[in-house]
Amino acid sequence: MGNQIKVLLCEPIRPVGMAYLEQEAELVISPDSRPETVAGIAGDCDAIISRNTRIDALVFDRAPKLKVVSSHGVGYDQVDVEGASARGIYVVNTPGANSQSVAEITVGFMLMLSRKTGTAHEVFLRDRDFSVRNKFIGQDIFGKTILIAGAGFIGRKLAKICKAGFEMKVLCYDPFVTEAEMTLVGMEKMQTLEEGLPQSDFVSLNCPYDDSLHHMIGARQFSMMKPSAYFINCARGLLVDDKALITALKEGVIAGAAIDVFAKEPTDKDDPLFDAPNLIVTPHIGANAADSIDNMSLYSAMDVVAVARGEYDKARIVNREILKLK
């Protein structure tokens, strides 16, 4: 069984996933994660697991045996799904694997923003002046209102934490989820994103990205938010117009923001976002908790093996529609 399936890793994954692959397949690890390097060694591989490497025609055209590509995470925008489907290649991802971790870091950002703990830490550590405590008067998040864009695994986890832990009012915009489904987890369905913006003390993006959602948050949306509101993006950078966010922060249109994702990753050191006031930034660490990464590694490994063996019902397939074409 060990040599029936050949799996290429664009970079190593956690030991739990590696161990599964070593038992179930022949394993190849790319010497680096550049697309051209991956393409050069993908020729006889049945499966590829990518964390951040772009997988598109460059790779597809040089991998005639390829059956499945796994995105090691919930988002899969680094994979050309349309191109894969056209070639009969399945794309799988790991929905739910990191939902707890991303929901928790979102709540952490809410607390940091509302209680000003990040700034207080920096100033106190720099100046060692205890009297600065009087400059940091924050707000509780208890009883406030949050608007969540996206009622998937992460959005629902976040809603439950906000409801149970802080008795918050939870609004949600997701055109693909019914009002009845949202009610079950304590969400109030918004028919449009704009409907919820003026009501909310916090706005959190927890939805996947596609071209139709490019810059779904821009100057118009920021202008509809309360001046006291905070914006959080732990989803994808391209959902937000960065120039509009910078302007909103500089002009006090909103009170602050926390960003874990960027339009370009890795970021440029001179990215203008870094100079914006009242902004918390982290380098896409929302899912960087050991539990989540273990889940993503194991789910990725199990799913590529299942698809390569034709056991489609065992896998989390993104482009499931191509099953009907075979």
N, C-alpha and C positions, 0 to 999 in steps of 0.2 A: 504493500500500500504506500510505503514511504516515497517511492519515486513516481507515482502515478500523476501527481499534481506538482507543478513547479510554481512557487510563489516568490515574487520579487518585492522586497521592502525598499522603499525609497530612502528610508533611514530606519535604524533599529526601533523596536517598540518595547513595551514593558515585558518583563520576564514571563508573566502569565500568558501573554499572547505568543511570545517566542516559543515557549515550551509546547504549546498546543500545535503550532506549525511544525516544529521539529519532529513531533510525533506523527503528524498526519500528512506531511508533504515534504518535498525537497525545497530547501530555503536558500534564497540568494539575497544578499544585502548589497545595495548599491554603494560604491565607495564615496559618493557624494549625492546630494539630492537635486542636482541640476537636471532639468528635463532632458537635455541632450545626453547626459550620462545615462540616465534611466533608459532612454530610447535605445542607446547603443547596446544594452545588455538584456533587453526585453524580448528578443526574437523568439525564444522557445518557451516563454513563460505563459502559464495558464491564468495567472492572477497577479495583480499589483495592489499593494497597500500604500497609500499616499497620505502623509500628514499635511504637508503644505505644497508639495511639488505639483506644478501644473501638468495635468495629463490630458493631452488632446491629440490632434492628428499627427504631431511629431512623433508621439509614442505609438499611437494606433497603427500607423502605416508601417511600422517596423516590428510589429508584434502580431503576426498572423494567427497565432494560437490563442491569443488573449480572449478569455471568456468573461472576466469580471474585474472591475476596479473598485477597491474599497476606499472611501474617504474616512480616515481615522478621526471621526468626530461627527457632530450633527450636521454642520454646514458642509456643502459639497460644491461650492462655487469654484474650486480649483480644478474640477473635473468637467470636461466638455460632455455633458450628459447627452445633448442632441447628437453630437458626433459619435458617441459610444452607441447610442440606440440605432443609428443608421448602419452601424457595423454589426449589430446583434450582440453587443457587449453589455453586460449588466453593470449597473452602478449600485453599490450598497453603501449605507452609512450607519451611524450608531445612535439613532434617536433614543433619548431617555438615559443614555449612559452618563451624561454629565449634568443632568437637570438639577440635582440637589446642589452641586457645587456652584453652578452659575446663579441659581436662585439665592444662595447664601451670600455670594460676593456682592450681588445686587443690593441686598439688605445692608451689607456692610458699607457700601457706598452711600446708601440713604442716611445711615447713622453718621458717617464721616461728614457728609455735606451739611446735614441739619444741625449737628452739634459742633461743627468746625474743628474736629479733632485733628485732622491732618495739618491744618495751618497752625493750630495751637502747639502741636508737637514740634514743628519746624522752628517757630519763633522762640519757644521756651528753651529748646535745645541750643539754639544759636545764642540767645541773649542771657540765659540762666537767670532771668528776672521773673520772680514769682508773681509780681503784680500784673503781669500781662493777662492773668486770668480774667481780669475785669473787662478786657477787650473782646472776649469770646462768649457772647451771649447767644446761645443757639435756640432751637425749637425742638420740642418732642415730636416724634413721628406718630405717637399714639393718637388714634382717632382721625388722622388726616386721610386724604384721598389720593390714591395712586391710579394712574392710567397705564395699563399694560398693553403694548402692541404685540399681539401674538398669544394665542391660547393653546400652545403646544405643551410639551412636557415641562419646559422651564417656566413658561408663563403660569401654568396651573400650580406648580410647586410654589412659585413666588406668591401667588394669590393666597394659598393656604397659610403660608408663614405670616403674611401681612394681616390676614383676618384673625388667625388664632393668637398670634403673638402681640399684635398691636391694635387690634379692633379697628383696622382701617376700612374705609369704603374702597372697594376694588372695582374700577371700571375697566372694560376690556374692548379693544377693537381687533376683530379677526373675522373677515367676511366668510371664512370657510367653516366656522364653528357656530352652531345654533345657540339661540338664547337659552334653550332648555339645558344644553350641555354646560354652558357657562354657569347657569344658576346652581347646578350640582356642586360646583367648587366655590360658590360664593362670589361669582363675578356678575357684574351688571353689563349687559351687552350694549355697546355703542354702535350705531349704524354707520358712522364715519369717524375717522380719527379726530377730525376737527370738532366733533360734538363733545368729546371728552376733554380736550385740551384746556378750555377756560375753567373747568371744574376742579382741576387736579393740582395737588401740591407736589407730586412727583410724577414724572413721565418716564417709563422704562421701555426700551426696545428689546424684545425677546422673540423676534421673528426671523425666519430665514431670509436670505437676499435673493432676488432675481431682478432682471432688468426693469420689470414693471414697478419695482419699489425703489429704483435709483433716486436718491435724494428725497425720499418721502418726508423727511423733516428738513425744512428750509426756512427762509426768512418769514414766510407767511405763517408757518406753524409756530415758530418761536414767538411771533407777535401776538398770537392768540393765548399764550400761556400767561399765568399770573407772574408779576414781577418777583414774587416771593417763591416761585416754583423752581424745582431742580430737575435736571434732565440727565438720564443715565442710558448709556449704550453699551451693552454687553453682547450685542448680536453681530453686526457686520458694519464696518466703517462706511461703506458706500451707501448705506441707508440715509446718511446725513450729509448735508451740504456744509462742509467744514468752514467755508468763508462766512456763511450765515451764522454758524455757531460762535465763531470768534467775535463777530459783530455783536451778537446777542449778549455775550459775556462782557465785552468792553463797554457797551452802552447801557448795561444794567437791565436789559429786556427780561432776562431771567436771573435768578439769584446765584446759580452755579450749575456745574455739570461734572459728571464722572464718565470717563471714556476708557474702555478696555480694548477697543478695536479701532483700526485705522484704515483709511482708504488704501494706503500703501503699507504693506508689511513685508520685510522690516521697514521701519520708519526712517526718514531722513533726519539727521541730527538738527537740521535747521527748519524742521516742520513748524509753520507758524502757530499751530495749536499749542506748542510748548510755551509760548509767550502769553497765552490768554489768561486773564485773571479768573480767580474763583473756579479753577479747574483742577480736578484730580485725574491723573493719567497713570495707567498701568499697561505693561507690554503684553496684552492678550493672555492674561493668566486666569481668566474666569473658570476654566475647566482644569487648571493645574493643581488638582488635589489628587493624591495617590489613589483614592477610591475611584474617582472618575476615570483617570488614565488607565487604571487596570481594567475597568469595564470596557472602555473604548478599544483597548488592545485585544481583549478576549473576543468581544463582539466582532471586530474586524477579521480576526483569524478564523473564527467559526464560520462566518458568513461567506468568505471567499472559498473556503473548502466546500461548504454546502453547495454553492452555486456551481463550482467547477465539477462537482459530482452530479449535477442536475437535480439536487434536492432543494428546489426553489422555495418551497413553503417554509423551510427552516431559516430563510434569510430575510433581512430587512432591505428589500429591493426598492430603489428610488424609481427606476424606469420600468415598473412592472408591466406596462402596456406592451412591451415587446414579447412577453410570454404568449400573447394572443396571435402573434405573427408567425409562430413556429409550429 
